[in-house]
Amino acid sequence: MPWLAIPFSDTETRKCLNELFHVSDIPHLALFDEAGNVVAHDGVDIIRDYGAEGYPFTLKRIQELKDQKEEEAKRNQSLRLLLVSHSRDFVISSDANKIPISELEGKTVGLYFCATSYRSCALFTRQLKEVYEKLKTRRENFEVVCIPVDDGEESLEEELESVPWLSLPLKDKTCAKLIKYFELSEIPTLVIIGPDGKTLHPNVAEAIEDHGIDAYPFTPEKEQNSFDEFFAGMPWLALPFGDSRKEFLSRKFKVSAIPMLVAIGPSGRTVTKEARDLVDLYGADAYPFTEERIKEIDARNDEIAKGWPEKVTHETHEHGLVLSCCKNYHCDDCNEEGHNWSYFCEECDFDLHPNCALGDKGSID
Protein backbone atom coordinates (compact mmCIF):
# COMPACT_ATOMS: atom_id res chain seq x y z
CA MET A 1 0.00 0.00 0.00
CA PRO A 2 1.35 3.47 -0.85
CA TRP A 3 -0.19 5.23 2.20
CA LEU A 4 0.57 5.52 5.91
CA ALA A 5 -0.82 3.24 8.61
CA ILE A 6 -1.38 3.01 12.33
CA PRO A 7 0.73 0.16 13.75
CA PHE A 8 -1.30 -3.03 14.15
CA SER A 9 -0.01 -3.27 17.71
CA ASP A 10 -1.62 0.09 18.63
CA THR A 11 -4.93 -1.47 19.63
CA GLU A 12 -5.96 1.47 21.80
CA THR A 13 -5.84 3.96 18.89
CA ARG A 14 -7.59 1.54 16.54
CA LYS A 15 -10.37 0.95 19.07
CA CYS A 16 -10.75 4.70 19.64
CA LEU A 17 -11.07 5.39 15.89
CA ASN A 18 -13.57 2.56 15.44
CA GLU A 19 -15.78 4.11 18.12
CA LEU A 20 -15.27 7.67 16.87
CA PHE A 21 -16.36 6.83 13.31
CA HIS A 22 -18.99 4.21 14.28
CA VAL A 23 -17.29 1.54 12.19
CA SER A 24 -19.64 -1.42 11.73
CA ASP A 25 -18.50 -2.74 8.34
CA ILE A 26 -15.15 -2.98 6.62
CA PRO A 27 -13.69 -1.56 4.53
CA HIS A 28 -14.61 1.82 6.01
CA LEU A 29 -13.12 5.07 4.70
CA ALA A 30 -13.54 8.47 6.36
CA LEU A 31 -12.31 11.44 4.31
CA PHE A 32 -10.91 14.72 5.69
CA ASP A 33 -10.21 18.11 4.15
CA GLU A 34 -6.98 20.09 4.58
CA ALA A 35 -8.29 21.69 7.79
CA GLY A 36 -8.91 18.31 9.39
CA ASN A 37 -12.70 18.39 9.03
CA VAL A 38 -14.56 15.23 8.04
CA VAL A 39 -16.02 15.71 4.54
CA ALA A 40 -17.42 12.19 4.11
CA HIS A 41 -18.04 9.06 6.16
CA ASP A 42 -18.97 6.97 3.11
CA GLY A 43 -15.61 7.18 1.36
CA VAL A 44 -15.76 3.56 0.17
CA ASP A 45 -18.93 4.21 -1.83
CA ILE A 46 -17.53 7.48 -3.19
CA ILE A 47 -14.32 5.82 -4.41
CA ARG A 48 -16.27 2.92 -5.95
CA ASP A 49 -18.68 5.26 -7.73
CA TYR A 50 -16.37 8.08 -8.81
CA GLY A 51 -12.74 7.01 -8.34
CA ALA A 52 -10.16 9.81 -8.52
CA GLU A 53 -12.75 12.11 -10.11
CA GLY A 54 -14.36 12.41 -6.69
CA TYR A 55 -11.39 14.40 -5.33
CA PRO A 56 -11.44 16.49 -3.12
CA PHE A 57 -14.48 14.43 -2.00
CA THR A 58 -16.51 17.40 -0.74
CA LEU A 59 -20.31 17.43 -0.81
CA LYS A 60 -20.15 20.04 -3.57
CA ARG A 61 -17.87 17.89 -5.74
CA ILE A 62 -19.92 14.73 -5.21
CA GLN A 63 -23.12 16.60 -6.07
CA GLU A 64 -21.50 17.90 -9.27
CA LEU A 65 -20.59 14.34 -10.26
CA LYS A 66 -24.08 13.05 -9.38
CA ASP A 67 -25.65 15.76 -11.54
CA GLN A 68 -23.30 14.91 -14.42
CA LYS A 69 -24.11 11.21 -14.03
CA GLU A 70 -27.87 11.89 -14.02
CA GLU A 71 -27.63 14.15 -17.08
CA GLU A 72 -25.62 11.51 -18.93
CA ALA A 73 -28.10 8.81 -17.91
CA LYS A 74 -31.01 10.88 -19.22
CA ARG A 75 -29.20 11.57 -22.50
CA ASN A 76 -28.59 7.84 -22.99
CA GLN A 77 -31.89 6.74 -21.45
CA SER A 78 -33.48 3.54 -22.71
CA LEU A 79 -36.17 1.22 -21.42
CA ARG A 80 -33.52 -1.41 -20.73
CA LEU A 81 -31.41 0.98 -18.65
CA LEU A 82 -34.51 2.02 -16.70
CA LEU A 83 -35.94 -1.41 -15.91
CA VAL A 84 -33.19 -4.06 -16.12
CA SER A 85 -31.13 -4.85 -13.00
CA HIS A 86 -28.13 -7.13 -12.43
CA SER A 87 -30.39 -9.94 -11.24
CA ARG A 88 -33.49 -9.34 -13.39
CA ASP A 89 -34.29 -8.67 -17.05
CA PHE A 90 -38.04 -9.20 -16.84
CA VAL A 91 -41.27 -7.75 -15.44
CA ILE A 92 -44.21 -9.68 -13.97
CA SER A 93 -47.62 -10.17 -15.59
CA SER A 94 -50.91 -10.35 -13.68
CA ASP A 95 -50.79 -14.16 -13.90
CA ALA A 96 -47.26 -14.19 -12.38
CA ASN A 97 -45.41 -14.92 -15.63
CA LYS A 98 -42.01 -13.35 -16.31
CA ILE A 99 -42.16 -11.10 -19.39
CA PRO A 100 -38.75 -10.18 -20.90
CA ILE A 101 -38.18 -6.43 -21.00
CA SER A 102 -36.99 -6.88 -24.57
CA GLU A 103 -40.65 -7.48 -25.52
CA LEU A 104 -41.49 -3.93 -24.39
CA GLU A 105 -38.78 -2.20 -26.42
CA GLY A 106 -40.18 -0.20 -29.33
CA LYS A 107 -43.51 0.34 -27.54
CA THR A 108 -44.90 3.38 -25.75
CA VAL A 109 -44.69 2.39 -22.07
CA GLY A 110 -46.34 3.99 -19.05
CA LEU A 111 -44.46 3.62 -15.76
CA TYR A 112 -47.25 3.70 -13.18
CA PHE A 113 -46.04 4.76 -9.71
CA CYS A 114 -48.77 3.84 -7.26
CA ALA A 115 -49.46 2.80 -3.67
CA THR A 116 -52.32 0.40 -3.06
CA SER A 117 -53.07 2.08 0.28
CA TYR A 118 -53.86 5.45 -1.37
CA ARG A 119 -57.49 6.07 -2.29
CA SER A 120 -56.40 8.44 -5.09
CA CYS A 121 -54.42 5.59 -6.66
CA ALA A 122 -57.38 3.22 -6.42
CA LEU A 123 -59.59 5.75 -8.23
CA PHE A 124 -56.98 6.43 -10.91
CA THR A 125 -56.31 2.71 -11.43
CA ARG A 126 -59.94 2.26 -12.50
CA GLN A 127 -59.62 5.12 -15.01
CA LEU A 128 -56.28 3.86 -16.33
CA LYS A 129 -57.65 0.33 -16.69
CA GLU A 130 -60.49 1.65 -18.86
CA VAL A 131 -58.06 3.63 -21.06
CA TYR A 132 -55.65 0.68 -21.27
CA GLU A 133 -58.35 -1.76 -22.38
CA LYS A 134 -59.65 0.66 -25.03
CA LEU A 135 -56.14 1.14 -26.40
CA LYS A 136 -55.63 -2.63 -26.56
CA THR A 137 -58.94 -2.95 -28.43
CA ARG A 138 -57.60 -0.40 -30.92
CA ARG A 139 -54.37 -2.46 -31.14
CA GLU A 140 -52.24 0.49 -30.03
CA ASN A 141 -48.62 -0.37 -29.21
CA PHE A 142 -48.95 0.65 -25.56
CA GLU A 143 -48.05 -1.07 -22.29
CA VAL A 144 -48.11 -0.17 -18.59
CA VAL A 145 -45.58 -1.28 -15.96
CA CYS A 146 -46.52 -0.77 -12.32
CA ILE A 147 -43.78 0.64 -10.06
CA PRO A 148 -45.01 -0.13 -6.50
CA VAL A 149 -44.03 2.48 -3.93
CA ASP A 150 -45.48 0.85 -0.80
CA ASP A 151 -44.64 -2.34 1.09
CA GLY A 152 -48.04 -4.03 1.10
CA GLU A 153 -47.07 -7.34 -0.52
CA GLU A 154 -50.48 -8.97 -0.08
CA SER A 155 -52.39 -5.92 -1.32
CA LEU A 156 -50.03 -5.58 -4.32
CA GLU A 157 -50.58 -9.21 -5.31
CA GLU A 158 -54.34 -8.65 -5.14
CA GLU A 159 -53.95 -5.46 -7.19
CA LEU A 160 -51.91 -7.21 -9.89
CA GLU A 161 -54.46 -9.98 -10.20
CA SER A 162 -57.18 -7.41 -10.93
CA VAL A 163 -55.37 -5.32 -13.57
CA PRO A 164 -54.23 -6.25 -17.09
CA TRP A 165 -50.76 -4.71 -17.04
CA LEU A 166 -47.26 -5.62 -15.89
CA SER A 167 -45.27 -4.79 -12.75
CA LEU A 168 -41.81 -4.72 -11.25
CA PRO A 169 -41.47 -7.19 -8.35
CA LEU A 170 -42.37 -5.80 -4.93
CA LYS A 171 -39.34 -4.43 -3.02
CA ASP A 172 -37.20 -4.56 -6.17
CA LYS A 173 -34.36 -2.05 -5.75
CA THR A 174 -35.16 -0.61 -9.18
CA CYS A 175 -38.38 0.86 -7.71
CA ALA A 176 -36.43 3.14 -5.37
CA LYS A 177 -34.00 4.01 -8.18
CA LEU A 178 -36.85 5.07 -10.48
CA ILE A 179 -38.54 7.11 -7.73
CA LYS A 180 -35.33 9.11 -7.35
CA TYR A 181 -34.56 9.23 -11.08
CA PHE A 182 -37.95 10.71 -12.00
CA GLU A 183 -37.99 12.94 -8.87
CA LEU A 184 -41.36 11.53 -7.83
CA SER A 185 -43.32 14.16 -5.88
CA GLU A 186 -46.88 12.82 -6.01
CA ILE A 187 -48.90 9.70 -6.63
CA PRO A 188 -50.47 8.52 -8.76
CA THR A 189 -47.84 9.33 -11.39
CA LEU A 190 -47.78 7.84 -14.89
CA VAL A 191 -44.50 8.53 -16.70
CA ILE A 192 -44.68 7.97 -20.45
CA ILE A 193 -41.64 6.45 -22.16
CA GLY A 194 -41.64 6.72 -25.96
CA PRO A 195 -40.73 3.92 -28.41
CA ASP A 196 -37.16 5.30 -28.48
CA GLY A 197 -36.80 4.81 -24.71
CA LYS A 198 -36.80 8.56 -23.96
CA THR A 199 -39.24 10.26 -21.57
CA LEU A 200 -42.20 11.53 -23.54
CA HIS A 201 -44.04 13.02 -20.54
CA PRO A 202 -43.20 13.09 -16.78
CA ASN A 203 -46.80 12.55 -15.62
CA VAL A 204 -50.02 12.15 -17.60
CA ALA A 205 -52.18 11.09 -14.64
CA GLU A 206 -54.04 14.40 -14.53
CA ALA A 207 -54.52 14.40 -18.32
CA ILE A 208 -56.10 10.93 -18.14
CA GLU A 209 -58.30 11.99 -15.22
CA ASP A 210 -59.52 14.99 -17.23
CA HIS A 211 -59.66 13.58 -20.77
CA GLY A 212 -59.57 9.78 -20.55
CA ILE A 213 -58.51 8.06 -23.77
CA ASP A 214 -58.49 11.41 -25.60
CA ALA A 215 -55.17 12.18 -23.85
CA TYR A 216 -53.48 9.46 -25.93
CA PRO A 217 -50.80 9.43 -27.41
CA PHE A 218 -49.61 11.63 -24.51
CA THR A 219 -47.44 13.82 -26.74
CA PRO A 220 -46.44 17.40 -25.81
CA GLU A 221 -48.67 18.67 -28.63
CA LYS A 222 -51.66 16.91 -27.07
CA GLU A 223 -50.79 18.37 -23.67
CA GLN A 224 -50.34 21.84 -25.17
CA ASN A 225 -53.93 21.78 -26.41
CA SER A 226 -55.17 20.70 -22.98
CA PHE A 227 -53.13 23.44 -21.32
CA ASP A 228 -54.46 26.10 -23.69
CA GLU A 229 -58.03 25.01 -23.00
CA PHE A 230 -57.48 24.94 -19.23
CA PHE A 231 -55.59 28.25 -19.12
CA ALA A 232 -58.28 30.02 -21.15
CA GLY A 233 -60.55 29.87 -18.10
CA MET A 234 -58.02 31.51 -15.75
CA PRO A 235 -57.80 35.28 -15.13
CA TRP A 236 -54.08 35.26 -14.20
CA LEU A 237 -50.71 34.88 -15.92
CA ALA A 238 -48.81 31.63 -16.54
CA LEU A 239 -45.45 30.25 -17.58
CA PRO A 240 -45.55 28.89 -21.14
CA PHE A 241 -46.38 25.20 -21.35
CA GLY A 242 -43.23 23.08 -20.99
CA ASP A 243 -41.12 26.01 -19.73
CA SER A 244 -37.92 24.76 -18.07
CA ARG A 245 -38.40 27.20 -15.18
CA LYS A 246 -41.16 24.94 -13.85
CA GLU A 247 -38.59 22.36 -12.69
CA PHE A 248 -36.48 25.04 -10.98
CA LEU A 249 -39.51 26.48 -9.16
CA SER A 250 -40.67 23.01 -8.10
CA ARG A 251 -37.26 22.38 -6.52
CA LYS A 252 -37.02 25.89 -5.07
CA PHE A 253 -40.34 25.64 -3.23
CA LYS A 254 -40.10 21.87 -2.56
CA VAL A 255 -43.41 21.14 -4.27
CA SER A 256 -44.64 17.78 -2.96
CA ALA A 257 -48.33 18.05 -3.86
CA ILE A 258 -50.54 20.11 -6.13
CA PRO A 259 -52.26 22.48 -6.21
CA MET A 260 -49.76 24.65 -4.32
CA LEU A 261 -49.89 28.44 -4.02
CA VAL A 262 -46.82 30.48 -3.01
CA ALA A 263 -47.24 34.16 -2.15
CA ILE A 264 -44.37 36.49 -3.16
CA GLY A 265 -44.31 39.99 -1.64
CA PRO A 266 -43.55 43.30 -3.43
CA SER A 267 -39.88 42.94 -2.45
CA GLY A 268 -39.64 39.63 -4.32
CA ARG A 269 -39.26 37.66 -1.10
CA THR A 270 -41.43 34.68 -0.21
CA VAL A 271 -44.28 35.65 2.12
CA THR A 272 -45.62 32.11 2.58
CA LYS A 273 -45.68 28.75 0.84
CA GLU A 274 -49.01 27.97 2.53
CA ALA A 275 -51.12 30.49 0.59
CA ARG A 276 -53.41 27.73 -0.70
CA ASP A 277 -54.45 26.79 2.85
CA LEU A 278 -54.95 30.46 3.71
CA VAL A 279 -57.22 30.97 0.68
CA ASP A 280 -59.18 27.85 1.63
CA LEU A 281 -59.53 29.13 5.18
CA TYR A 282 -60.05 32.87 4.77
CA GLY A 283 -60.74 33.48 1.08
CA ALA A 284 -59.85 36.96 -0.23
CA ASP A 285 -59.56 38.22 3.37
CA ALA A 286 -56.20 36.39 3.63
CA TYR A 287 -54.54 38.96 1.33
CA PRO A 288 -51.66 39.94 1.53
CA PHE A 289 -51.03 36.59 3.27
CA THR A 290 -48.70 38.00 5.95
CA GLU A 291 -48.54 36.74 9.54
CA GLU A 292 -49.85 40.11 10.72
CA ARG A 293 -52.91 39.82 8.47
CA ILE A 294 -53.70 36.30 9.65
CA LYS A 295 -53.42 37.40 13.29
CA GLU A 296 -55.85 40.25 12.56
CA ILE A 297 -58.37 37.84 11.04
CA ASP A 298 -58.04 35.36 13.91
CA ALA A 299 -58.50 38.14 16.47
CA ARG A 300 -61.60 39.36 14.62
CA ASN A 301 -63.05 35.85 14.49
CA ASP A 302 -62.39 35.38 18.21
CA GLU A 303 -64.24 38.62 18.91
CA ILE A 304 -67.22 37.51 16.80
CA ALA A 305 -67.49 34.22 18.73
CA LYS A 306 -67.42 35.84 22.18
CA GLY A 307 -71.20 36.16 22.36
CA TRP A 308 -71.94 32.61 21.27
CA PRO A 309 -72.88 29.84 23.73
CA GLU A 310 -70.27 27.18 24.41
CA LYS A 311 -72.75 24.29 24.02
CA VAL A 312 -76.01 23.82 22.10
CA THR A 313 -78.40 21.05 21.13
CA HIS A 314 -79.93 20.74 17.69
CA GLU A 315 -82.88 18.77 16.36
CA THR A 316 -80.78 17.26 13.55
CA HIS A 317 -78.40 15.53 15.99
CA GLU A 318 -78.85 13.38 19.08
CA HIS A 319 -75.78 14.62 21.00
CA GLY A 320 -74.82 18.01 22.37
CA LEU A 321 -72.62 20.21 20.17
CA VAL A 322 -69.58 22.15 21.40
CA LEU A 323 -68.30 25.42 19.91
CA SER A 324 -64.99 24.50 18.27
CA CYS A 325 -62.30 26.23 16.23
CA CYS A 326 -62.32 24.44 12.88
CA LYS A 327 -60.41 25.47 9.75
CA ASN A 328 -62.60 23.89 7.07
CA TYR A 329 -65.68 21.71 7.27
CA HIS A 330 -69.03 20.97 5.63
CA CYS A 331 -72.13 21.81 7.61
CA ASP A 332 -74.23 18.69 8.14
CA ASP A 333 -77.43 20.76 8.11
CA CYS A 334 -77.20 23.15 5.13
CA ASN A 335 -74.44 21.14 3.36
CA GLU A 336 -72.40 24.32 2.70
CA GLU A 337 -68.68 24.78 3.42
CA GLY A 338 -67.72 26.45 6.69
CA HIS A 339 -64.60 28.03 8.20
CA ASN A 340 -63.17 29.07 11.56
CA TRP A 341 -65.99 28.07 13.95
CA SER A 342 -68.40 25.17 14.08
CA TYR A 343 -70.64 23.48 16.62
CA PHE A 344 -69.10 20.04 16.71
CA CYS A 345 -69.80 16.53 17.97
CA GLU A 346 -66.49 14.73 18.25
CA GLU A 347 -68.09 11.30 18.72
CA CYS A 348 -69.94 11.50 15.39
CA ASP A 349 -67.70 13.95 13.49
CA PHE A 350 -70.77 16.16 13.06
CA ASP A 351 -70.45 19.90 12.26
CA LEU A 352 -72.93 22.76 12.09
CA HIS A 353 -72.47 26.36 11.02
CA PRO A 354 -73.03 28.71 13.96
CA ASN A 355 -75.92 30.23 11.96
CA CYS A 356 -77.52 26.80 11.58
CA ALA A 357 -76.83 25.75 15.16
CA LEU A 358 -78.23 28.97 16.65
CA GLY A 359 -81.24 29.22 14.31
CA ASP A 360 -84.79 28.02 14.89
CA LYS A 361 -83.75 24.36 15.12
CA GLY A 362 -81.20 24.90 17.92
CA SER A 363 -81.32 25.61 21.66
CA ILE A 364 -78.71 26.68 24.21
CA ASP A 365 -77.62 24.16 26.86
Secondary structure, 3 states (H helix, E strand, C coil): CCCCCCCCCCHHHHHHHHHHCCCCCCCCCCEECCCCCEEECCHHHHHHHHHHHHCCCCHHHHHHHHHHHHHHHHHCCCHHHHHCECCECEEECCCCCEEEHHHCCCCEEEEEEECCCCHHHHHHHHHHHHHHHHHHHCCCCEEEEEEECCCCHHHHHHHHHHCCCEECCCCCHHHHHHHHHCCCCCCCEEEEECCCCCEEECCCHHHHHHHHHHHCCCCHHHHHHHHHHHHCCCCCCCCCCCCCHHHHHHHHCCCCCCCCCCEECCCCCEEECCHHHHHHHHHHHHCCCCHHHHHHHHHHHHHHHCCCCCEEEECCEEEEEEEEEEEEEECCCCCCEEEEEEEEECCCCEEECHHHHCCCCEEEC
